Amino acid sequence: MAADILRSNRLFEGTVIITQEQTIGKGQRGNIWKSQPNLNLTFSVVLAPKFLQIKDQFFLNIITSLAITDALSDLVKVALKIKWPNDIYSSEKKLGGILIENSVKGNVLHSAVIGIGLNINQKEFDGLPNATSMSNISNKGFDLEKVLNAVLRNIERRYLQLKSGEFKQLRQAYLKKLYWYQEEHTFLSDSEFVGVIIGIDEYGKLLIEIGDETKAFDLKEVKFVR
């Protein structure tokens, strides 16, 4: 919806569109995001990162996932992780996700719609054993408006860092919070393999060390197994 309105030139940078209930939200890999009404946060933020070259567009994933983990970690008092590229995790369970749609003009980004879904007060997730919420983590309820404002403040802070060209600092902060970073785990590509996540390349692809070799994987090229 936000992307459709943006194409009609009726939205400005910083616009936030909030959805009370998400039933057909899109996720990474074509997954569907469902959210019970009035329990969670599903919203979109419009940015105009015209200072950002196309090759650097992954930094929008970096700043958004950092902003969310910054805000929610403070609220739940638990360190949260970023499962590449931008899922928010607590231990082995998913707390939220991000989907970014970019519009390009020339060799720079013209606009971006950042869609965010966060599980806040929902307790049960039928058919989704991998899901959790802030309420499940903390055993208490949260004010949705306060959580939203905390996330938006942190998005602004991280976006200003990006605008100031603090690419190195942002990349380092992202790696510090990266799920399975520098740990040996099993992944699936054409077949299962054991490897160690050692970082991301300049385009945001996941770098996994497999024996004496390092391979770069794009979004649909690798799955986390165990």
HUDA-V296198 format. One line per field, one symbol per residue. phi: phi as a letter, one per 40 degrees, with the letter a starting at -180 (. if undefined). psi: psi as a letter, one per 40 degrees, with the letter a starting at -180 (. if undefined). A space follows every 10 residues. Layout:
phi: ???
psi: ???
//
This chain:
phi: .cccccccgb bbdgcbbbbc abbbccbcgg cbbbaccgbb bbabbcbbcc cbcdcbcccc ccccccdccd ccccccgbcb bbcdcacbbb fbbcbaabbb bbbbbgbbcc aabbcbbbcb bccbbdgbcc caaccccbfa cbcccccdcc cccccccccc ccccgccccc ccccccbccg cfbcabbbbc acababcbib ccbgcccbcb gcbbbbbcdc cabcba
psi: dddddddefe iihehhhhhd hhdfiiaiee ihhihiheda hhiihhigge ehideededd dddddddddd dddddefhhi ihhhdfihih beihdiiihh hihihbeihd ihhhhhhhhc ehdighegee iaiddddefi iihddddddd dddddddddd dddeffdddd ddddddehhe hfihihihbd iiihihheai aeeeihhhhh beihihhide eiihc.
//
